[in-house]
């Protein structure tokens, strides 16, 4: 029989041998793993498409507001007490329509007085003419001195001058009497009455009301200076067709004509003033805001890419391009107007690039990818799966 000490020694020897065997096995496995080569993952797949080149009608959009072609403050030409109002506030009035009457009585009195003075002056002319005629006969017969003859001729000239002055005074007073009736200087919509009947109005100072012309009507806006050269859209020349969309509308249904481009760029804003004219069927009111689209027919072909291919880096727009080595490149672009599911690219592309249209989240500048080509039209009609 073995003693307990001998049995314990045998157990310890067995455990040591087992540990050594396990360490040897682990070392052999580690060496085998070290000798093996780990294969890298394949490049991610992305869908690419080349830009489409086709003629596209160009347009640019601008915010602005409608303004009246004419806007007039109605003021009296004479001072007096306002007597009558002959319109309803807010109505449309016609040019020449009677609007106000200022008390004509004082002015009628002045006309009557001037007419009497004219009659008196004409009588004086008649008398002086008779005396001058008789004096001429006497002077030729030697019965009148030259001094008396000259005096009678001078009296006739003075009487005629007085008559002319009386005529001018009568005409002035007749004008003042006529100005007691205030007529609409233009056709348009009239505002409210600012002075009630019975109040004194001052010549050239008091504003009785205001009239704005409604048809036609202008739309004023400010455009970036690049539009003068066509760099930011269709080149403005001052005769393009335009369309307006009002607040709450979903389309540019009101058609007009560009009729004015200012002669200088505002150096503070880098914009230039433009103006369009529209026939007003009652849809537009001065001061009303809207968006204007300047239209030009399709001309030279434009480059278009799917909207899904365009990303934003802060304020910059860019697309991802796959080069010949299947490496992704960052390409800033300048956008034009939308065209269906595509977008016009004004600058940044040559036209033969392979644009990443799907799988943008798996593509990074400088990384290799596995491109799968499709057409831009097909990419535009397919949702981007990421």
C-alpha positions in Angstrom: 0.0 0.0 0.0 1.2 3.5 -1.0 1.7 6.1 1.5 -0.3 9.3 1.3 2.8 11.4 0.5 3.7 9.1 -2.5 0.1 9.4 -3.9 0.1 13.2 -3.6 3.4 13.4 -5.6 2.0 11.3 -8.4 -1.0 13.6 -8.7 1.2 16.7 -8.9 3.3 15.2 -11.6 0.2 14.3 -13.7 -1.2 17.9 -13.5 2.2 19.4 -14.5 2.4 17.1 -17.5 -1.2 18.0 -18.6 -0.4 21.8 -18.3 2.7 21.4 -20.4 0.8 19.5 -23.1 -1.9 22.3 -23.2 0.6 25.0 -23.5 2.3 23.2 -26.4 -1.0 22.8 -28.2 -1.8 26.5 -27.7 1.6 27.5 -29.1 1.1 25.3 -32.1 -2.3 26.8 -32.9 -1.0 30.4 -32.5 1.8 29.7 -34.9 -0.6 28.2 -37.4 -2.9 31.3 -37.2 0.1 33.6 -37.6 1.1 31.7 -40.7 -2.4 32.2 -42.3 -3.2 35.5 -44.3 -6.5 37.3 -43.4 -8.4 38.4 -46.6 -9.7 42.0 -46.6 -13.5 42.7 -47.0 -14.6 43.5 -50.6 -15.3 47.1 -51.6 -18.8 48.3 -51.0 -21.2 48.3 -54.0 -22.6 51.6 -55.1 -24.8 52.5 -58.1 -23.4 55.0 -60.5 -24.8 56.9 -63.5 -23.5 59.4 -66.0 -25.1 62.9 -66.2 -27.8 63.4 -68.8 -27.2 66.0 -71.5 -30.3 67.5 -73.0 -31.8 71.0 -73.8 -33.7 72.3 -70.8 -35.8 75.5 -70.7 -33.9 77.8 -68.3 -35.5 79.9 -65.6 -34.6 81.7 -62.4 -36.9 82.6 -59.5 -37.1 85.8 -57.5 -39.2 87.1 -54.7 -40.8 90.5 -55.2 -44.1 92.4 -54.9 -46.6 94.1 -57.1 -46.6 97.9 -57.4 -49.0 100.3 -59.1 -47.9 101.6 -62.5 -49.2 105.0 -61.3 -49.9 106.2 -57.8 -51.2 109.7 -57.2 -52.1 111.8 -54.1 -55.1 113.9 -55.0 -54.5 117.4 -53.7 -56.6 120.6 -54.2 -55.2 123.4 -56.4 -57.0 126.1 -54.4 -57.7 126.7 -50.7 -61.2 126.6 -49.5 -63.8 124.7 -47.5 -64.6 121.1 -48.8 -68.2 120.9 -49.6 -69.0 117.6 -51.3 -67.6 114.1 -51.9 -68.8 112.2 -55.0 -67.3 108.7 -54.7 -67.5 105.7 -52.5 -64.3 104.8 -50.7 -62.5 101.9 -52.2 -64.3 102.0 -55.5 -62.7 102.0 -59.0 -62.9 105.4 -60.6 -62.4 106.5 -64.1 -60.1 109.3 -65.3 -62.1 112.6 -65.3 -64.7 111.4 -62.8 -65.8 114.1 -60.3 -64.5 113.4 -56.8 -64.8 116.5 -54.6 -66.4 119.9 -54.7 -64.8 122.9 -52.8 -67.2 125.7 -51.9 -67.3 127.7 -55.2 -69.1 130.8 -53.9 -66.0 133.0 -53.2 -64.4 132.0 -56.5 -67.6 132.7 -58.4 -67.7 136.2 -56.9 -64.1 136.8 -58.0 -65.0 135.7 -61.5 -68.0 138.2 -61.6 -65.8 141.0 -60.3 -63.1 140.2 -62.9 -65.7 140.1 -65.7 -67.0 143.6 -64.6 -63.5 144.9 -64.6 -62.9 143.5 -68.1 -66.1 145.2 -69.3 -64.9 148.5 -67.8 -61.5 148.1 -69.4 -63.0 147.4 -72.8 -65.1 150.5 -72.5 -62.0 152.5 -71.7 -60.3 151.1 -74.8 -63.3 152.1 -76.9 -63.2 155.6 -75.6 -59.5 156.0 -76.0 -59.6 154.6 -79.5 -62.2 157.2 -80.5 -60.2 160.0 -79.0 -57.0 158.8 -80.7 -58.7 158.5 -84.0 -60.1 162.1 -83.8 -56.8 163.4 -82.6 -55.0 161.9 -85.6 -57.4 163.7 -88.0 -56.9 167.0 -86.1 -53.1 166.5 -86.0 -53.0 165.9 -89.8 -55.1 169.1 -90.3 -52.7 171.1 -88.1 -55.4 171.7 -85.5 -53.7 169.7 -82.7 -50.3 169.9 -81.2 -47.9 167.0 -81.4 -47.9 166.7 -77.6 -51.7 166.3 -77.4 -51.6 163.8 -80.2 -48.9 161.7 -78.4 -50.9 161.9 -75.1 -54.0 160.4 -76.8 -52.0 157.6 -78.4 -50.5 156.8 -75.0 -53.9 156.8 -73.4 -55.1 154.2 -76.0 -52.1 152.0 -75.4 -52.6 152.2 -71.6 -56.3 151.3 -72.0 -55.5 148.3 -74.1 -52.9 147.1 -71.5 -55.5 147.5 -68.8 -58.0 145.5 -70.8 -55.4 142.7 -71.3 -54.7 142.6 -67.6 -58.4 142.4 -66.9 -58.7 139.5 -69.3 -55.8 137.7 -67.6 -57.4 138.2 -64.2 -60.7 136.9 -65.4 -59.0 133.8 -66.8 -57.1 133.2 -63.5 -60.3 133.5 -61.5 -62.2 131.2 -63.9 -59.4 128.6 -63.5 -59.7 128.9 -59.7 -63.5 128.4 -60.0 -62.9 125.4 -62.1 -60.5 124.0 -59.5 -63.3 123.9 -57.0 -64.4 120.7 -58.8 -61.7 118.0 -58.2 -61.6 115.3 -60.9 -59.8 111.9 -61.0 -56.5 112.4 -62.8 -56.1 108.7 -63.6 -58.3 105.6 -63.6 -57.8 103.2 -60.8 -58.9 102.2 -57.3 -59.4 105.1 -54.9 -58.6 105.1 -51.2 -60.6 106.6 -48.4 -61.3 110.3 -47.8 -58.7 111.9 -45.5 -60.7 115.1 -45.0 -64.4 115.3 -44.3 -66.7 118.0 -45.8 -66.8 121.2 -43.9 -63.0 121.3 -43.3 -60.6 123.8 -44.8 -58.2 122.4 -47.4 -54.9 124.0 -48.4 -53.8 124.4 -52.0 -51.1 121.9 -52.8 -50.8 120.6 -49.2 -53.9 118.8 -48.2 -54.1 115.2 -49.4 -57.8 114.4 -50.1 -57.3 110.8 -51.1 -55.0 108.5 -53.1 -55.6 106.7 -56.4 -53.5 103.7 -57.7 -53.7 102.4 -61.2 -54.4 98.7 -61.3 -54.3 97.6 -64.9 -51.7 97.0 -66.0 -49.6 96.4 -62.9 -45.9 96.1 -62.2 -44.0 93.4 -60.3 -40.7 94.6 -58.9 -37.8 92.3 -57.8 -34.1 92.2 -57.3 -31.9 89.7 -59.3 -28.3 88.6 -58.7 -25.8 90.3 -61.0 -24.9 86.9 -62.4 -28.2 86.9 -64.3 -26.9 89.7 -66.5 -24.4 87.3 -68.0 -26.5 84.1 -67.6 -24.2 82.7 -64.9 -27.1 82.2 -62.5 -29.9 81.3 -64.9 -31.3 82.8 -68.1 -29.6 86.0 -69.1 -31.8 89.0 -68.4 -32.2 91.3 -71.4 -35.5 93.0 -70.5 -37.9 91.3 -72.8 -38.3 87.7 -71.4 -41.6 86.0 -70.6 -42.2 85.7 -66.9 -44.7 83.9 -64.7 -45.8 84.7 -61.1 -47.0 82.4 -58.3 -48.9 84.1 -55.5 -48.9 83.1 -51.8 -51.1 80.0 -51.4 -50.8 78.9 -55.1 -48.9 75.9 -56.2 -48.0 76.9 -59.8 -46.8 79.8 -61.9 -50.0 80.4 -63.7 -49.9 84.2 -64.2 -48.0 85.1 -67.4 -46.4 88.5 -68.0 -43.5 90.2 -69.7 -40.2 91.6 -68.3 -40.1 95.2 -69.3 -37.3 96.9 -67.3 -33.8 96.2 -66.1 -32.0 98.9 -64.1 -28.9 100.5 -65.4 -26.7 99.9 -62.4 -26.0 97.2 -59.8 -26.5 98.0 -56.2 -23.0 97.7 -54.7 -24.4 97.0 -51.2 -26.4 94.0 -52.2 -24.8 92.9 -55.5 -28.3 92.8 -57.1 -30.0 94.7 -59.9 -33.6 95.8 -60.0 -35.9 94.3 -62.5 -39.6 94.8 -63.3 -42.3 92.9 -65.1 -45.7 94.0 -66.3 -48.9 92.0 -66.0 -52.5 92.4 -67.2 -54.5 92.7 -64.0 -57.9 90.9 -64.0 -58.4 91.6 -60.4 -55.9 89.0 -59.1 -53.2 91.4 -58.1 -53.1 94.3 -55.5 -50.3 96.8 -55.1 -48.0 95.7 -52.2 -48.9 92.0 -52.7 -45.9 89.6 -52.6 -45.2 86.7 -54.9 -42.5 84.7 -56.6 -41.5 85.5 -60.2 -40.0 83.0 -62.6 -38.0 84.3 -65.6 -38.4 81.9 -68.5 -36.3 81.3 -71.6 -36.8 78.6 -74.3 -34.6 75.5 -74.3 -31.2 76.3 -75.9 -27.8 74.6 -75.5 -27.9 71.1 -73.8 -27.6 71.1 -70.0 -26.1 68.5 -67.7 -28.6 66.8 -65.3 -28.1 64.4 -62.5 -30.7 62.7 -60.2 -31.7 64.7 -57.1 -30.7 61.7 -55.0 -27.0 62.1 -56.0 -26.8 65.6 -54.6 -25.6 66.1 -51.0 -25.0 69.2 -48.9 -21.8 70.1 -47.1 -22.8 73.1 -44.9 -23.8 75.6 -47.6 -22.0 73.8 -50.5 -23.7 71.3 -52.8 -21.6 68.4 -54.0 -21.7 65.0 -55.7 -19.5 61.9 -55.3 -17.7 60.8 -58.5 -16.0 57.4 -59.0 -12.8 57.8 -61.0 -11.1 55.3 -63.4 -9.5 53.5 -60.4 -12.9 53.1 -58.8 -12.0 55.5 -56.0 -14.5 58.0 -54.8 -13.9 61.8 -55.3 -15.6 64.8 -53.8 -16.9 67.2 -56.5 -18.5 70.6 -55.6 -21.3 71.6 -58.0 -23.5 74.6 -58.8 -27.1 73.7 -59.1 -29.7 75.0 -61.6 -33.4 74.5 -61.6 -35.1 71.1 -61.1 -36.3 69.2 -64.2 -38.6 66.4 -63.0 -36.6 64.1 -60.8 -33.4 65.4 -62.2 -31.5 68.6 -61.4 -29.6 70.9 -63.8 -25.9 71.2 -62.9 -24.5 74.6 -64.0 -20.9 74.1 -63.0 -18.6 71.4 -61.6 -19.1 68.5 -64.0 -17.8 67.8 -67.5 -20.5 65.3 -68.5 -18.6 61.9 -68.6 -18.2 61.4 -64.9 -19.7 58.4 -63.0 -21.9 59.9 -60.3 -22.8 57.9 -57.2 -26.6 57.9 -57.2 -27.3 55.1 -54.7 -25.2 53.9 -51.8 -23.9 57.3 -50.9 -23.7 56.4 -47.2 -21.2 53.6 -48.1 -19.0 55.9 -50.3 -16.3 58.1 -48.9 -13.9 60.4 -50.7 -10.6 58.4 -51.2 -12.3 55.0 -50.6 -12.5 52.2 -53.2 -16.0 51.1 -54.3 -17.5 48.5 -56.6 -19.6 50.6 -59.1 -22.8 49.2 -60.6 -23.8 51.4 -63.6 -27.4 52.4 -64.4 -28.9 55.3 -66.3 -29.7 58.6 -64.6 -33.4 58.3 -65.5 -33.6 54.9 -63.9 -31.7 56.1 -60.8 -34.0 59.1 -60.5 -37.1 56.9 -60.5 -35.7 54.5 -57.9 -35.7 55.4 -54.2 -32.2 55.6 -52.7 -31.8 52.6 -50.4 -28.7 54.2 -48.8 
